[in-house]
Structure formats: C-alpha cells, structure tokens
Amino acid sequence: MSNNKVSTSIEGKADLSHAVDKIRVFAPATVANMICGFDILGFAVDHPGDEVKMYKVPTPGVRIRSIEGDDGRLPLDADKNTVSACVKMLLRDLGILDHIGIEIELIKHMPIGSGLGSSSASTVAGLFAINALLGFPLTKDELMPYCVEGERLACGHGHADNVAPALMGGVTLIRGQEDLDVIKLPVPPKLYAGIVFPQVDVPTREARQLIKDKVLLKDAVVQWGNIAGLIAGLFQHDYELIGRSMHDVLIEPTRAILIPEFYEMKRIALENGALSFGISGSGPSVVAITKGEEIARIVTEKIKAHLSARDIESYQYVSNVNVEGPKVLPFND
C-alpha cells in the first residue's frame, strides 16, 4: 500500500517507546450484507471469532509460528497469509519493517468458508494486534484500508462489509467503496442473531459469480426502500420496522439455490418469531434476526433439528451484536 494517501498519512507515527513485547487479540465474526444491504451493510457478533497472538522478537522480519484450527488449509508463508502480509504492509508504510521482528500465532475459532467473515476476522485481529503491540499509533480509520487489502488478498475482491464491522464493532454502513467511507449505525439493545452454518460448501468467488450485473429498476427501488427502512429502524429502535425491511429481492433468490433447505429454514425461523431471515455474507451460513436471545435460541435449535433429519450437520451460534469489535485478551500461557 505504499505511495498512497494512507501510507503518506501514517508516516512517522511509529513510536516504539510505548510498545509491548507480546499481545493477544480476539476479533469477531461478522454477518455481511445484513440481508438487504449487499456489500454495504454488516454487523459483528460476540462469537465466534478468531484470535492472534503476536510477539516482538530480536530478529527483524514477520513470520508465522503456527496456525491452529484451519485443518492445514492456510499458508504459513508470511507473504501469502493475509494476516502476516497485511502486517508487513503496515510496518513497511510505517518505515520500520526492516527494524522490527514479529512472530504470529493464528488460532482459528471459526470455520473457513462459512460466510461469517473468517478471513476478515483473522486479518482484523492481526492488524489490531500489531497496532496494539506498537502502542496504538494508528486509529481504526487508518487501519481500515489495510483490512480491506486483506480481503483483496483472501478472495480477490477488496470489500469492507466484513472487515468494517469486525474492526469498528456494531453495525456499519459502507457509504463509499472507492474513497472508503464507513459509518457506524445505532444498535438496538435487544437485537440478536441466531446463526446456523450448514456443512455444505459455497465458495465465496463462485457465489459472487452468480450475481447478475444488471437488475430491474422496480427491484432496485424495493431494495433501496428496504435499506432505508432498516437504517431508520436502527435509529428508532423499531424492531418491527427492522424486520419488515430486512428482505432481499436482488441477491438472495440466486444465492439461495446453493444452500440446501434454505426456504424451509426461512419458514421455520419466521414461524417461530424471527424478525427476518437470510444469508450471511455469501453463505452457506444463514441468520435469523430476532428481538431477544430466547427466540434466537429456539429458531437455531429448530433449524438444527430440521437439518439433522435430512442428514445435514450444522453449527449454531447465538449472539447479540458486538459493539466493541476486536479486543485485547490476557495471555493464558
């Protein structure tokens, strides 16, 4: 990211006098799109998420010590892994890449390819960790473009709908993609997510390729109204408005084809009190938005039972909206 506005703006900000020798950071999973806001809306959850342990060492360079929980799917090469590659970019732009040694342990607590922002949680954890290790020289706004670059490395498309809520916490709106403009939105206190991850494979790139390049104006108008209604509902803490606004007429009809039992899961969720139901990110995870934790638990258990009866294994997560984003954890070793 050298020679751009971001690298210029952070020059001279590294001050190792406030640095620590090691840090442990958790970054949350996210529900991108928030059903009706393709590529512009998303929110963070309390769990699952990913964890990074980062150590300052005498030998200059950035290295990965180990990766846990990935079943050997992620590269240990520091130039190919999104966590270490983004840390290197940041250190290069700070002008200290050749003067500091960093070693990284990545612990994956969430499934890869789940539609829950697995790559973004890892990248955000790594960038938040290096910033903390250096004594927090950068703001979250200054970290954001590096997080987006991590998404570009991971899936070929540098979008912020996962990394923005993972880094900022809460619900985020991406008003502008080119000249990145991220806005935090209010979070009603009883807003919960019941997430189900069916054990089926829906690669992000393939899911994006199914999306049409052009849409009908009448469908676009419906979608604009839903997005505006959702944002109004968040500001007003109007759960009913949130529920009737979170409907997707553009992306869901295509992506739902890739997710077995999608419409039956949606029926179960809505009949059991969910405000709305849809696909998390590119899937295959699905999410029921509810008012309160109890309904979220009931919905996820009923969907789990439905999938089990059809020999489809699944993971379930129930969480309120994580308004904090990444956080420093105590070391447990």
C-alpha positions in Angstrom: 0.0 0.0 0.0 3.0 2.3 -0.3 2.7 5.5 -2.2 -0.9 6.1 -1.4 -2.8 8.5 0.8 -2.8 6.1 3.7 0.9 5.4 3.7 1.6 9.1 3.5 -0.7 9.9 6.3 0.8 7.4 8.7 4.5 8.2 8.1 6.3 9.0 11.3 3.6 7.6 13.5 5.6 4.6 14.8 6.8 5.3 18.4 8.2 2.1 19.9 8.6 3.8 23.3 5.0 2.7 24.1 5.3 -0.8 22.6 4.9 -4.1 24.5 6.6 -7.4 23.8 3.5 -9.6 23.2 -0.2 -9.2 22.7 -3.2 -11.5 22.4 -6.2 -10.2 20.4 -9.7 -11.5 19.5 -11.6 -10.3 16.5 -15.3 -11.1 15.9 -17.1 -12.9 13.1 -19.5 -10.8 11.1 -22.7 -11.0 9.2 -22.1 -9.2 5.9 -24.9 -7.7 3.8 -27.3 -7.7 6.7 -29.7 -9.4 4.3 -30.8 -6.4 2.2 -27.5 -4.4 2.1 -25.3 -6.2 -0.3 -21.7 -5.1 0.0 -22.6 -2.0 2.1 -24.0 -3.3 5.5 -22.7 -5.7 8.1 -22.6 -6.3 11.8 -20.3 -8.0 14.3 -21.2 -10.8 16.7 -19.7 -11.7 20.1 -18.9 -15.3 18.9 -17.4 -17.0 17.1 -14.3 -15.1 16.1 -10.5 -15.6 15.6 -7.5 -15.0 17.8 -4.0 -13.8 17.2 -1.0 -14.0 19.5 1.8 -11.7 18.4 5.3 -11.4 19.7 8.1 -8.9 19.3 11.4 -10.8 18.7 15.0 -9.7 18.1 15.4 -10.9 14.5 13.8 -8.5 12.0 11.0 -9.7 9.8 7.5 -11.0 10.0 7.0 -14.8 10.5 4.1 -17.1 11.3 4.9 -19.5 14.1 1.8 -21.6 13.9 -1.8 -21.8 12.7 -4.4 -23.8 14.7 -7.9 -24.8 13.7 -7.6 -24.5 9.9 -7.0 -28.2 9.1 -3.8 -27.2 7.3 -5.7 -25.0 4.7 -3.9 -21.7 5.3 -0.4 -20.8 4.2 2.4 -20.4 6.7 4.3 -18.3 4.1 4.3 -14.8 5.6 3.9 -13.3 2.1 0.8 -15.4 1.3 -1.1 -15.5 4.5 -3.4 -12.5 4.8 -2.6 -11.8 8.4 1.2 -11.6 8.1 1.0 -10.0 4.6 -1.1 -7.1 5.9 1.1 -6.7 9.0 4.1 -6.4 6.6 2.3 -3.8 4.6 1.6 -1.7 7.7 5.1 -2.0 9.0 6.5 -1.1 5.6 4.4 2.1 5.4 5.4 3.0 9.0 9.0 2.7 7.8 10.0 0.0 10.4 9.7 -3.3 8.5 13.4 -3.8 8.4 13.9 -2.8 12.1 11.4 -4.9 14.0 10.9 -8.7 14.4 7.3 -10.0 14.6 6.1 -13.6 15.1 2.5 -14.6 14.9 0.3 -17.4 16.1 -3.1 -17.6 14.5 -5.9 -19.5 16.2 -9.0 -20.1 14.1 -12.1 -20.4 16.3 -14.5 -20.2 13.4 -14.9 -22.2 10.2 -13.3 -21.2 6.9 -15.8 -20.7 4.1 -18.7 -20.2 6.5 -20.0 -16.9 5.2 -19.1 -15.4 8.6 -16.1 -13.4 7.7 -13.4 -15.9 8.6 -10.6 -14.2 6.6 -11.6 -10.7 7.8 -11.7 -11.7 11.5 -8.1 -13.1 11.2 -6.9 -10.0 9.3 -8.5 -7.6 11.7 -7.1 -9.5 14.7 -3.6 -9.3 13.2 -3.7 -5.6 12.3 -5.3 -4.7 15.6 -2.6 -6.8 17.4 0.3 -5.1 15.6 -1.2 -1.7 16.3 -1.5 -2.6 20.0 2.0 -4.1 20.1 3.3 -0.8 18.8 1.4 1.2 21.4 -1.7 2.1 19.2 0.0 4.7 16.9 -2.9 4.4 14.4 -6.7 5.0 14.6 -9.1 2.4 13.5 -9.9 4.6 10.4 -6.2 4.4 9.5 -6.2 0.6 9.9 -9.3 0.1 7.7 -7.6 0.2 4.3 -5.2 -2.4 5.4 -8.0 -4.6 6.5 -9.7 -4.2 3.1 -6.4 -5.1 1.4 -6.5 -8.3 3.4 -9.9 -9.2 1.9 -8.5 -8.5 -1.6 -5.7 -11.0 -0.9 -8.1 -13.5 0.5 -10.8 -13.6 -2.1 -9.8 -11.3 -4.9 -12.3 -8.5 -4.0 -11.4 -5.7 -1.7 -14.7 -5.0 0.0 -15.3 -3.8 3.6 -18.7 -5.2 4.5 -17.0 -7.8 6.8 -13.8 -6.0 7.9 -15.6 -2.8 8.8 -17.9 -4.3 11.5 -15.1 -6.6 12.6 -12.8 -3.6 13.2 -15.3 -0.9 14.3 -17.8 -3.1 16.1 -21.6 -2.8 15.9 -23.5 -2.2 12.6 -21.6 -0.5 9.8 -22.6 1.2 6.6 -20.1 1.4 3.7 -21.3 4.6 2.1 -18.3 4.7 -0.4 -16.1 1.9 -1.6 -13.5 3.8 -3.8 -12.9 6.6 -1.3 -13.6 4.4 1.7 -16.3 5.9 3.9 -17.5 3.8 6.8 -20.3 4.9 9.1 -21.3 3.3 12.4 -25.0 2.9 12.9 -27.0 2.6 16.2 -27.6 -0.9 17.6 -30.9 -1.6 19.4 -30.1 -3.4 22.6 -32.3 -6.4 22.1 -31.1 -7.2 18.6 -29.9 -10.8 18.4 -28.6 -13.1 15.7 -29.3 -16.8 15.5 -26.8 -18.2 13.1 -26.7 -21.7 11.5 -23.8 -22.9 9.5 -24.8 -26.0 7.4 -21.9 -28.2 6.5 -22.1 -27.6 2.7 -19.5 -25.9 0.6 -20.4 -22.5 -1.0 -17.1 -20.8 -2.2 -17.2 -17.0 -2.0 -15.9 -16.5 -5.5 -18.5 -18.8 -7.1 -21.3 -17.2 -5.1 -20.3 -13.8 -6.4 -20.2 -15.0 -10.0 -23.9 -16.0 -9.8 -24.9 -12.4 -9.1 -26.4 -10.5 -12.1 -24.6 -7.4 -13.5 -27.9 -5.7 -14.1 -31.2 -5.6 -12.2 -34.6 -4.3 -12.9 -35.4 -0.8 -11.8 -38.5 -1.9 -9.9 -36.4 -4.4 -7.9 -33.8 -1.8 -7.2 -36.5 0.5 -5.9 -37.7 -2.2 -3.5 -34.2 -2.8 -2.3 -33.5 0.9 -1.7 -36.6 1.2 0.3 -35.7 -1.8 2.4 -32.2 -0.5 3.1 -33.5 2.9 4.1 -36.2 1.3 6.3 -33.6 -0.8 8.0 -31.4 2.2 8.8 -34.4 4.1 10.0 -35.4 1.2 12.2 -31.9 1.0 13.7 -32.0 4.7 14.6 -35.5 4.4 16.1 -35.0 1.1 17.8 -38.1 0.0 15.9 -37.8 -3.8 15.8 -40.9 -4.3 13.6 -39.6 -1.8 11.0 -36.2 -3.6 11.1 -37.9 -6.9 10.5 -40.1 -5.9 7.6 -37.2 -4.0 5.9 -34.7 -6.9 6.0 -35.8 -8.5 2.8 -33.5 -9.1 -0.2 -35.0 -9.2 -3.7 -31.7 -8.9 -5.6 -29.1 -11.4 -4.2 -31.0 -14.0 -2.1 -33.1 -15.5 -4.9 -29.8 -16.5 -6.7 -27.6 -17.5 -3.8 -30.4 -19.4 -2.1 -30.1 -22.0 -4.8 -26.7 -23.0 -3.4 -27.9 -23.6 0.1 -29.9 -26.8 0.7 -33.2 -26.4 2.6 -32.9 -22.6 2.6 -36.6 -21.7 2.1 -37.6 -24.4 4.7 -35.2 -22.9 7.2 -36.6 -19.5 6.4 -40.1 -20.7 7.1 -39.1 -22.3 10.4 -37.4 -19.0 11.5 -40.3 -16.7 10.6 -42.9 -19.1 12.1 -41.0 -19.1 15.4 -40.8 -15.4 15.9 -37.8 -14.2 13.9 -38.0 -10.7 12.7 -36.2 -11.7 9.5 -34.1 -14.4 7.9 -31.5 -14.5 5.2 -28.0 -15.4 4.0 -24.9 -14.4 6.0 -22.4 -13.0 3.5 -22.1 -15.4 0.6 -23.3 -18.3 2.6 -23.8 -21.1 3.4 -24.4 -19.7 6.9 -27.9 -18.3 7.4 -29.0 -15.8 10.0 -32.3 -15.2 11.9 -32.6 -11.7 13.2 -34.6 -11.6 16.4 -35.8 -9.4 19.3 -34.1 -11.1 22.2 -32.0 -14.1 22.9 -34.7 -16.7 23.6 -36.2 -16.5 20.2 -32.8 -16.8 18.5 -32.1 -20.0 20.5 -35.4 -21.5 19.7 -35.0 -20.8 16.0 -31.5 -22.2 15.8 -32.4 -25.4 17.6 -35.4 -26.0 15.4 -33.4 -25.4 12.2 -30.6 -27.7 13.5 -33.2 -30.4 14.1 -34.6 -29.9 10.6 -31.2 -30.2 9.0 -30.2 -33.2 11.2 -33.4 -35.0 10.0 -32.0 -34.6 6.5 -28.5 -35.7 7.3 -27.0 -32.2 7.1 -24.7 -31.4 10.0 -24.5 -27.8 11.2 -23.0 -25.4 13.7 -25.1 -22.9 15.6 -24.3 -19.6 17.2 -26.5 -17.2 19.1 -25.2 -13.7 19.8 -26.2 -10.2 20.3 -24.5 -7.5 18.2 -20.8 -7.0 19.3 -20.4 -3.2 19.6 -16.8 -3.3 20.7 -15.0 -5.1 17.8 -11.6 -6.5 18.4 -10.3 -6.6 22.0 -7.0 -7.4 23.8 -7.2 -10.6 25.8 -5.0 -11.6 28.7 -2.3 -14.2 28.0 -3.2 -17.7 29.2 0.2 -19.3 28.9 
